[in-house]
Amino acid sequence: MKAMIFAAGLGTRLKPLTDHMPKALVPVGGRPLLDIVVDRLGKQGFDDIVVNIHHFADQIEAWSQGKSHIRLSDERQLLLETGGAIRHARSLLSDASQFLIHNVDILSNADLQALMNENLAHDATLLVSSRDTSRYLLFNDDMRLVGWTNVKTGEVKSPHPNLDVARCQRFAFAGIHVMSASLLPLMEAWPERFSIIDYYLAVCAQRTIYGYVQPGLQLMDVGKVDTLRQAEEFLNSLGS
């Protein structure tokens, strides 16, 4: 199975560590985040992994040496955001009917095979959770994506002009999703840099974009330096 790991970000929330290394190589329990995510993907059957690179790209290139199942998507010239990164890597992704996309700073007990199986009937499937946040994806009763909202500002994004936000199910995006290769050609008209969530919101009225809630999901975003010790404890609780 094929996967892409987003590893190109500047990691500003992990400064000062990311003044000298990419976020993807920040250690948790003595192991780089990228090692941890790649190992967890491998244990669930992902044997062809694309990693995008930008910030301290040469360090990730060195890390990848000798790893034949790792291929790099080079964004040194311009950091392309999440949607632009997928389009830039399309030649490495389009030989599979579907592929997993995973943020490098997300640790979880997600059943990725179940997520892949769920997407066989859809164009894209987003792992979501009920955690508290200010920004939510909005779904109808069948868990089909219909919009997005920021509950602090009241902002709503949706292709449905008369969307009743109060009647929608609200879930937080978990930073893990599966995309069918059939969605790649639709990206050609988009600008060089764009968000994958904005893209999903733009096409969800015509294409089948669904949310998936995994019972018992445990998930942690390793976003700040003071969460690194918590992340180590979290991995230990998962048996990693």
Helices and strands as residue ranges (DSSP letters): E 2-6, G 12-14, G 17-19, G 23-25, E 27-28, E 31-32, H 33-43, E 48-53, H 57-64, E 70-74, H 81-88, H 90-93, E 98-103, E 106-108, H 112-118, G 119-121, E 124-129, E 135-139, E 145-150, E 156-157, G 165-167, E 169-180, G 181-187, H 196-203, E 209-213, E 219-221, G 225-227, H 228-238
